[in-house]
């Protein structure tokens, strides 16, 4: 068992797990940012934006570390392409969060008051999907002890079910949010409406990307 633990420590999955923790922190800071932004507290929002940028830089370092370990690991029993694709998809999460915060703070975007409740609900659901994906990533250690009696594959399948349920819920909220914007878009400058749709798209993209991370881990587990 000590040898297994040692192999795991030398595998790329440790920095991938750390990367997902950073990505989850990014998603949490995005919620703080959006709360400040929807209340037009731009100085406060700028503080959260700075935290997001710093976290994204930290994620880049962990991505590089994970990639550097892939060709060296004798531990891998799955195609290295699967691992590299997992790293690539996971790294989109902090990038998307940074893009959302950058787009909003650059224009000091104001969310119409009628949209704020569902806008924040949508963002919270996307962040919850990131949390579930992070939990799935944390099961990787157990995956490689599965042959010795672990149940990580079953646990990951349960997490994937939760992921799909939350993704469906998030999609429904996005539809409602778009309908709300459609109803009032004629009352707002077209350029503002265009950027609002862009932000909604990116929050949806955040949820989709986190879901892809979970399914990538499921693919690795099934090898």
Number of C-alpha atoms within 10 A of each C-alpha: 8 7 8 13 13 11 16 19 14 18 21 27 23 20 22 27 22 19 29 29 20 23 30 25 20 29 27 20 23 25 19 16 27 24 16 18 22 21 15 16 14 18 12 15 25 17 14 22 26 16 18 28 19 13 22 25 15 16 27 15 13 23 21 14 16 24 19 13 16 20 12 12 15 11 16 17 10 13 11 14 10 14 21 16 13 21 24 14 15 28 24 19 28 28 20 19 26 22 17 23 24 17 16 21 20 9 10 16 17 15 19 15 10 12 17 17 11 16 23 15 15 25 23 18 20 27 25 21 27 31 21 22 31 24 19 26 25 20 19 23 17 17 22 20 15 14 9 10 8 13 14 20 20 12 16 25 17 12 20 21 13 15 25 15 13 19 21 12 14 24 18 12 19 21 11 16 21 17 13 16 19 12 9 13 16 10 9 11 9 11 8 15 18 11 15 21 14 14 18 18 14 16 24 20 17 25 25 18 22 30 23 17 28 27 21 21 23 19 14 16 19 10 8
